[in-house]
Amino acid sequence: MVAMVERWAGLGSAMASIIFLWSMVQNHVPVTLRLYLTTWAAKLAACFSPYLQITILENSAGRFQQSEFFYAVEAYLSDACASRARRLKAELGSDSSNLQVSVDDHEEVTDEFSGVTLWWYASKKHSKGNVISFYPGEDERRFYQVVFHRSHRDLVVGSYLPFVLAEGRTVIVKNRQRRLFTNCGGRRRRYLRNSVWDYVKFEHPATFDTLAMDTDQKEAIMDDLIAFKDGKEYYTKVGKAWKRGYLLYGPPGTGKSTMIAAMANFLDYDVYDLELTSVKNNTELRKLFIEMTSKSIIVIEDIDCSIDLTGKRRKGKKASSNKDSDNEYEADPTEPQKDDESKVTLSGLLNFIDGLWSASGGERIIIFTTNHKEKLDPALIRRGRMDKHIEMSYCRFEGFKVLAKNYLDIVEHVLFGEIQQLLEETDMSPADVAENLMPVSKKKKKDPNMCLAGLIAALKQAKKDAVEAAAAAKAKEEEEAEAKKAKEKEEPKEDK
């Protein structure tokens, strides 16, 4: 045994000497010969070394997508092995108050699994030369390497790595802070070279319990969301990408943004607020989609006002033929376009929703909001793209009861009957109803009687204004009709 140890020690000394001599002469060896010798030296060392190594890269699928396994390994090592590391890095936690300590780059930690010792190495490799990065973070590559004896290969591949993945996912969920993303554009993007998205903590308090909407409608939406969240096997079975589209439409102030926040809190998803006017072209839109994570909600608010998505039909094609074909839409080359204007086309947006790239990542919800559903192109909101259309209408009595409970902490009142009748006769948004339920002054304690009386007065005034507006519109219409008739009588009759 002693002789074997001395033999291995001698071999190690010899290898150290070779490495030292190589470092001295490599600067005087031609590059081609140096690469040749390095390759053969690695093969020779592999023949004598009883150890294997597995590398987990930060980016998978040709750097198009971040590796979930890499971040699971990072979370696992920081949670289970950070105490055995000598070099650590500290960052603010998700709540911006607690410190999170993790393993620093270029550090080695050991782990033990079923009596087997493994060595983990956190590394980072920078590209050499003046490399122009096309994708964010392409100028550097982070990776982890696990080294183990080759006799434990089956144990590591079959049991240990799946264990690390499962434990890492658990740690990520435990430490996860949901985020609200927005796409970076112009000058802001130059300061955030490693990402096309900027984010803040998502802290919106809205829930379905506080949403002013009919109870049956809310339950139907929640059931639909649960079916989507638990439907991975179903979507795979029917051959569809694991995504779902929602169109929220209705007048301003009816709670479309609040509905999105309630969905995010219900599903525990991140939110990506996509500003189309900041996207230069379809290629950039595709890159934004690639960088989105799963378990997220992609939101395009007021899509009818964002950019011109009406498109132009190609010449020689009838409008009635194959309206869903994405290739029918193209920009009009005769119209001048500024360099800083968005060149995202309807075709590019349709491919973003349900094209080939839409299947990458999985478990995503896409939401469009609009005040005018009739202005949107039918191809954009057809079933299959926007699977569920939800009308966000004016406040009715069921929604009012939710607001009364939220703002006044009451579920019954003598004035509820009158309010119910007025809400059925008057169109008032939930935002306006909520504003009337708030106390006039913060210094005064909220009085339900006073707040409800103020709401009744506001509803009566809104009803009166609506009647007057309808009468004025009818009078104007009759006046225009009379003027048209008078004009026709004054025109000379044509000779037969």
ZIKA-V963901 format. One record per pair of residues at least 24 apart in sequence whose C-alpha atoms are under 8 Angstrom apart, sorted by sequence separation. I is the first residue (numbers start at 1). J is the second residue. If there is no record, write none. Layout:
BEGIN
I	J
I	J
END
This chain:
BEGIN
78	102
85	109
120	144
121	145
177	201
178	202
272	296
274	298
276	300
326	350
396	420
77	102
78	103
84	109
120	145
121	146
177	202
270	295
271	296
272	297
273	298
274	299
275	300
326	351
77	103
84	110
120	146
269	295
270	296
271	297
272	298
273	299
274	300
397	423
82	109
119	146
120	147
268	295
269	296
270	297
271	298
272	299
273	300
396	423
397	424
407	434
81	109
118	146
119	147
269	297
271	299
273	301
395	423
396	424
74	103
81	110
118	147
119	148
277	306
408	437
81	111
118	148
276	306
277	307
350	380
400	430
407	437
117	148
275	306
276	307
354	385
399	430
403	434
407	438
428	459
264	296
353	385
395	427
264	297
394	427
395	428
400	433
404	437
426	459
311	345
346	380
394	428
395	429
422	456
428	462
307	342
311	346
394	429
395	430
427	462
116	152
309	345
310	346
393	429
394	430
423	459
426	462
427	463
309	346
415	452
419	456
422	459
426	463
225	263
229	267
395	433
408	446
415	453
418	456
422	460
425	463
408	447
408	448
226	267
225	267
212	255
211	255
113	160
211	258
211	259
208	259
211	262
206	258
206	259
207	261
208	262
206	261
207	262
208	263
324	379
137	193
205	261
206	262
207	263
323	379
136	193
137	194
204	261
205	262
136	194
137	195
207	265
208	266
136	195
206	265
207	266
285	344
136	196
205	265
280	340
280	341
281	342
282	343
280	342
281	343
282	344
279	342
280	343
281	344
282	345
285	348
289	352
277	341
278	342
279	343
280	344
281	345
277	342
279	344
303	368
276	342
282	348
286	352
298	364
301	367
302	368
303	369
304	370
310	376
282	349
285	352
290	357
294	361
295	362
296	363
297	364
298	365
299	366
300	367
301	368
302	369
303	370
310	377
202	270
276	344
293	361
294	362
295	363
296	364
297	365
298	366
299	367
300	368
301	369
302	370
304	372
309	377
202	271
289	358
292	361
294	363
295	364
296	365
297	366
298	367
299	368
300	369
301	370
302	371
290	360
294	364
297	367
299	369
64	135
73	144
286	357
304	375
63	135
304	376
70	143
70	144
63	138
94	175
59	141
94	176
95	177
58	141
94	177
57	141
58	142
57	142
58	143
57	143
56	143
57	144
55	143
56	144
76	164
55	144
56	145
76	165
181	270
55	145
178	268
180	270
181	271
182	272
183	273
54	145
55	146
73	164
76	167
178	269
179	270
180	271
181	272
182	273
183	274
197	288
53	145
54	146
72	164
73	165
76	168
79	171
178	270
179	271
180	272
181	273
182	274
183	275
186	278
196	288
53	146
54	147
72	165
75	168
180	273
182	275
185	278
53	147
72	166
74	168
75	169
184	278
185	279
197	291
52	147
53	148
72	167
73	168
76	171
183	278
196	291
51	147
52	148
69	165
72	168
75	171
51	148
52	149
71	168
72	169
75	172
51	149
52	150
50	149
51	150
50	150
72	172
52	153
183	288
260	367
256	369
243	359
241	358
242	359
241	359
243	362
246	365
248	367
252	371
242	362
243	363
244	364
245	365
246	366
247	367
248	368
249	369
250	370
251	371
241	362
242	363
243	364
244	365
245	366
246	367
247	368
248	369
249	370
250	371
251	372
242	364
243	365
244	366
245	367
246	368
247	369
248	370
249	371
250	372
243	366
245	368
247	370
249	372
250	373
249	373
232	363
229	363
247	381
256	392
255	392
254	392
245	384
247	386
254	393
245	385
246	386
247	387
249	389
254	394
244	385
245	386
246	387
247	388
248	389
249	390
250	391
251	392
254	395
244	386
245	387
246	388
247	389
248	390
249	391
250	392
251	393
244	387
245	388
246	389
247	390
248	391
249	392
250	393
251	394
246	390
248	392
254	429
255	430
253	429
254	430
255	431
252	429
253	430
254	431
251	429
253	431
253	432
213	395
214	396
212	395
213	396
215	398
214	398
213	398
214	399
212	398
213	399
212	399
211	399
212	400
212	401
213	402
212	402
211	402
212	403
210	402
211	403
209	402
210	403
210	406
212	430
65	290
66	291
64	290
65	291
64	291
END
